[in-house]
Amino acid sequence: MTFHTGRLLVGREKEQQFLFSLMCKKNPLSTCFVITGPPGCGKSVLVSSTFELLEESCGMLWVLISCLESFVGTQGTCGATSSRYFLELILQSIKCRYLPEADLCISCEDTSSFIDNLCQILLAIGARNTHDQTCVGLIFEQAERLCDGESLVLPLIIGLGASVNEKLNQLGSLHTPLLFTVLVVDLLLTVCFPVCRNAGELIHLMNINWNAFNEPVNKGLVAADDEWGQWKLAQPYLKKSLSTLYLRHYGDSNLDSLSTKNAGRQNFLELPYLTRFLLIAAFMASHNPRSSDKKLLTKNSGRLSIRKKKQEKEVYKTQAEFTGPRIFTLDRLLAIFYVLVQNEFAKVPCTSILMSQIACLTACGLLSPSSQALSVGNSSTTGLSTTNSSVNAISDLDPLASPKYRCLISLEIAKSIAQSVDFDLLSHLTENYKL
């Protein structure tokens, strides 16, 4: 929004344009601004002229309130009386400027009655105002005098916007889109904030899940204030977002594309053919116990009794619920990988290209390096010894000698990758993951 630059204060054009840019929006960046400076530098003139421009261009209402006449010489018991007079002065200033003929109560016994009377005045102004949303700005001249009043006056003024919005919400007159946005943000933070505190990622989750909340309301499935109904309908899409946190494998925020089985898979599955088998092998190595590798790697692994099988399943199921994806070595990953591709290719050499694919999966966040040397902070080895014990100790701590990884993809993503290469993943997993 622009305005004529000829109306700006001479010498204060930069400051006035900055204030105008902060407050010209329907939802300002902040509800409380503090402007400081030496006496006589033009603070009151700057703010008053800025609000005059805002009233002409944006329809923002404003009043100028002097704190000097309310808190002069207030000490001891006089503070309560002056605070009451100050609150009544705010209501009187708004009423006399915009509702001079209205019969409204402006007396304040306490802060609760002040909020109630202020909301009634705002509702009366909003009924006469032609703009979609009524915004009233309060300019407190010599605001440092607020510290001389009661201890609750300054916090009340700072949080006045939130208190008024909450009261208007109870009266059922809060702007509906704003109330709906606050409700959606509250639900999203309830689910995602415990596991992700990155502001950029939370904004991304808000963008891709907005239609999950908005479309049911537009279609009339739930009401705009039905928090429980919106939560039940949006819960599957929030779970999908949490399972692919930080990956951003789908960029389309359309709800229909999210509800389709192949939604988001095409972009995610743009991997080389052998790399998909590497990722499947990593998922199996991270979610299957080591004892299950014998059945996969050998043709005759021996038979176990039913009792022994049941005991092993119960022990591993209990451990998997608490530990999550397990750490596996590079040798184990390659062993499972070669078993998976032996029917597809005659022989796959272990070249630098194959190793680079593992590095690419790690860089994409699909695998996480979990070597012992990286965890303790010792990423280099110095000195070589001729004894076998020293060589073994160095190789155990060297991430290049025995790298270890952890698979970070979810079961749904692993199933989609296995389906793209015609591999039955569930038959190669333990009973704990056959969902």
N, C-alpha and C positions, 0 to 999 in steps of 0.2 A: 504494500500500500504506500502511495506516495503523497506528498503534500507540497505546497508551494514553498520553495526555499527562501523566498523574500520575507516570509513571516517569522523566520527564525531570529532568535536573539543575536545581536551583534556580539561577536567574541565568544559566544557559547553554542555555535552551530554544531560542533562535534558532540558535545555533551547532550544537547537536545535531541539530535538524531539517534544517539545511542539509547536514551530513555524511551524514545518513541518506538524503536525497534524491539525493545524488551516488553512493552506493555500494549502494543497494538493488536496482539493476538487475542483470540477468544479465551484461551487458557494460557495466561502469562507464565514465563519461566519461573517466577516466584511470586508469592502473595505478599511479600514484605520486602521493601527496599529502604535502605538507610543511606541518606545523602549527608555527608559531613563537609565542613569547611569553616574557615574563619568567619567571624561576624562581618556582615556587610558585603559579602562576595556575590550575593544574588541567588542564593539557594531557593528562597521562596518564589522569586520571580521566575526562575527557571522551571520549577515544578509546576507552577500555576499556568504558565504559558504552554507547557507541554500538554497538560491535561485539557486545556482549551482546544488544542489541535485534535486531541484524542476524542473529545466530545463531538467535534464537528465531523470527523472522518469515520470514527468507529462507533459513535454513540455511547461512549463510556461516560457515566455520570461521576461527579466528584464534588467534594466539599472541603473547605479549608477550616481547620479547627486549631485554635490557639491553646496550647497547653500552659501558657504563662498565667492566664487569668484563673486557671483551675487549681494550680499547685503553688501559689505564692505563699510562702511562710507556713506551710502545712507541717506541723510537728505534733507528735503524740496522738491524742484523740481526734484532732482536726482532720487527720488523714482520711478517715472513713467518710466524713461529710464531703470533703473535696473530691474524693473518688466518685461518690454518688453524683455530685454535681457535674463531674467530667463526663460520666456516662450519659447523663441526661442532656448534656451539651451536644454530644454526638447525635443523639436522636433529634434534638431540636434543630440542629444545623441541616440535617438531611430533610426533615419535614418542611422547614421554612423555605428551602431552596426549590424543592420539586413537588411538594404537596401542601401549599400554604393554606388551602381551604379545607383540607381533610380533617376529620375529627378522629384523631388517633392518640392513644395513650403514650406519653413519653416519660412517665415517672418510673424510677428504677429503685426497687427495694434491695435487690441483690443482682448478681451477675446473670442468674437464670432469667429473671424478668427482663433484663436488658436484652438478652438474646431473643426472647420471645417478641418483645416490642420491635426490635430491629427487623426480625423476619416479617412481621406484619407490615411494616413500612415498605420493605422491599417487595412484598407481594402486591401492595397497592401501587407502587411505582411500575412494576412489571405489567400490571393490568392496563396501564395507560401507555406504556412504551411500545413503539412499533417494531423494535428490534427483537430478534429471536431470543436473545439472552441478555438479561440485565446485569450490568457490572457497575458497581459503585466503588470509587476510589476515595479513600480517606487520607487527607494530607494533614499531618500533625506538625505544626510549626513549633519549634523549640521542644522537640520530643525528648530531650534529656530530662525534662521536668517529670516525665513519667516515673522516673526512679524515686521521686519524692513522695509518691502516693503509696497506696497499699501494696503489699507484696504480690497480690494477684492481678493488679491492673496491667502491668507490662506483659506477663504471659498471656493474658486475655486478649490484648491488642494484637500480639504477634500471631496467635492462633485463632484470630477472629474468623478468617475465611473458612477454616475447617469446621469450626463450631456452627457457623451459619449454614454451611452445606449439609451438615448432619441434621440440623433442625429442619431444614427445608425438605430433606429426604423423608423425615418422619411425617411431615405434613403432606407428602406426596406431590411436591411441586419442583423437585430437582430436575434439571435437564436430563431427559431420558437417555440420549446417547452417551452423555458423560457418566451417568450412573452405570450403564451397561459396560462401558470401558473399564471403570474401576472394578466392577465385579469380575470381569474376565481376567484382569491383571492379578487380582487377589487369588483366583483359582489357579492361575498358571504359576504364581510364586509359591503357593502351597505345595504344589507337586514338584516343581523343578528346582526351587531355591536350595533345598537340603543337599542336592547332588551337584548343582552347578551355580556358582556365584560370579560367573563371567558376564558382565553387562552386555557385551556384544552378542554372546550366544543366547542370552535370555531374550534379547530383542529379536533375534532370528527365530527363536521358538515361538515368540508372540506372532510374528508375521506369518509363519507357515501353519499355525493352528488357529488363526483368527476365524477362518471360515467354519471351523468345527463348532465354534460357539455362535457365529452370526447366522449361518444358513438355517439351523433349526428354528431360530427366533423369527426370521423372515418368512419361513414356510408355515408358521403358526403351530409348530410341534410343541414348543414350550413358551412360556411367558418370559419377557425380558428380565423380570425380577425373580424368576424361578431358578435359584442357584443350584438346587439338588438336581433338577431335570437337565440343566445344561451340563452339569458335571457327569451325569451318567452317559449322555450322548457324546461328549468329547473325550471321555476316558480312554477309549481304544486308540485314538490318534495321539494323545499325550504319551501313552505307553510306547507307541512306535517312535516318537521323537526322542524319548529317553533311551531307547535301545540303540539309537544311532547318534548319540550325543557327540558333538564336535566333528562328526563326519560330513554332515550336510550333503548326503548322497542324493537328495532330491531338492530341486529348487522351485518346483511348482507348488503353489499354495492352494491349488484348487482342491476342494473337498472330494469331488468325484474321482480325481486321480489318486487321492490317498486311499479311498475305499476300494479301489480296484486291486486285484491280486498282484498284477505286474507293475503297480505304481512305484516309481522310483528305482526299479530294478535295472532298467535299460542303461541309465547313466552309471549305476554302480557296477554293473557287470561288464564294463568296457575294460576287461583285463585279458591278457594273453591266455591261450588255452591251457598251457602247462601251469601258469600262475594260479589259475583257478584250482587245479589239483593241489598245488602247494598250500593254498588257503584252506582247502578241505582237510588236508593232512594236518595242518596246524590246529584246526578246530578239534579233530579227533585226538591229537596228542595232548591238547589242553583239557579235554573233557572226559577222556577215557583213562582208567588206571593203567599203570604199567603192566599189570598182570594180563590185561586183555590183548596186549600186543602179541603174545605168544600164539593166540588163536588166529590172529591176522597174518603173522609172518611165517608160520609153519603150517604144513598141511595136516600133520598128526600131532596135535598139541596135548593129547591125553584127555581122559574124561575125569570130571570131578563129580563127587556125590552131590545129591540135591541139597543136603544139609550144608556142605561146604560152600556151594554156590550162594545159598541164601545168606550165609554169614558174611561172605565177601561183599554182596550187594548192599546189605544193611550198613556195613562199616563204611563203604565208599559213599553211599548216599548221604550218610550223616556228615562225613568230612566235606563233601562237595557243597552242601548247603551252607557251610560256614566259610570255606576257603574260596569258593568261586573257581574261575579258570585256573588250572594248574600250570606251573612252569615246566617246560620241556627243553631238552637239549637239541642242538642242531643235528646230531647224529640220529636221534630218534625221529625227528621230522623227516629227514631224507629217507630213512628206512621205510616209514609209512608211505611216503610219496612214491618211492619206486615200486612198492607193492600195488598202489592204486593205478599206476600208469603202465604196468607190465602187459596188460591186455590191449592197451591203446597203441603203444610203440614197442618196437623191438628192443631198443636200448637207448636210454637217455643219459648221455655223459654228464658228469658233474663238472661243469665248466664255470668260468667266471660269469657267463650270462645268467646261468641258473642262480648263482649266488647274488647277482645284482637284483634279481626279482625278489629275493627275500629282503634285500635292503629297501627296495621300493615299497613293499608291503609295510615295512616298519616306518618308512617316511610318511606313508598315507595314514598311519594310525590304526592299521588293521592288526598289526603285531606290535608288541611292546618288548623292548630288550630288557631282560631281567637278570643279567649276569651278576655273579657274586662280586666281581671286582667293581662293577658299576655301582652296586648298592653300598659298598663300603667306601667308595670314593677313590679306590686305587686303580687307575686306568692305565698304568704303565708298570713295567717290570725292569728292574735294574740289576745288573750283575748276574752272571751265569755260573753255576756250580757244576762240578763233575759228578756229584753224587746223585743217585736216583731219587732220593727223598726231596732234594731241593728242586729238581726238575719237575717232579710231580706237584710240589707245592706251588711252583710258579704257574704251571699249566692249569691248576685249579682256580687260580685268581685271575688269570689272563683272559679277558673277554674274547680275544682272537683265537685262543686255543680251545676254549670250551664255551662258546656263546650259548646263552639260554634266552628263551622267548616265552611270551604269553599271548594267547589269541584273545582279541578283544571284540570280535564280532558276535552277534547274537545267534540264537538257533534259527530264527526265521530267515536271516540273511544267509546263513550257511546252507539251509535247505534250498533257497532260491539258486545259489551258486551250484549246488550239486544237481539240481534239476536242469540247469543249463548245459551240463555235460553228461546227462543221463546216468547219474550215479545215485544209488539208493543209500542215502546217508543214515537214515534211521536204523537200518539193519546192521550197521557197523558201530552203533553207539550202545552204551550200556542201557539197562532198563530204566535208569533214572531219567533219561532224556527222551524216551519214547512217549511223547505227549500226545 
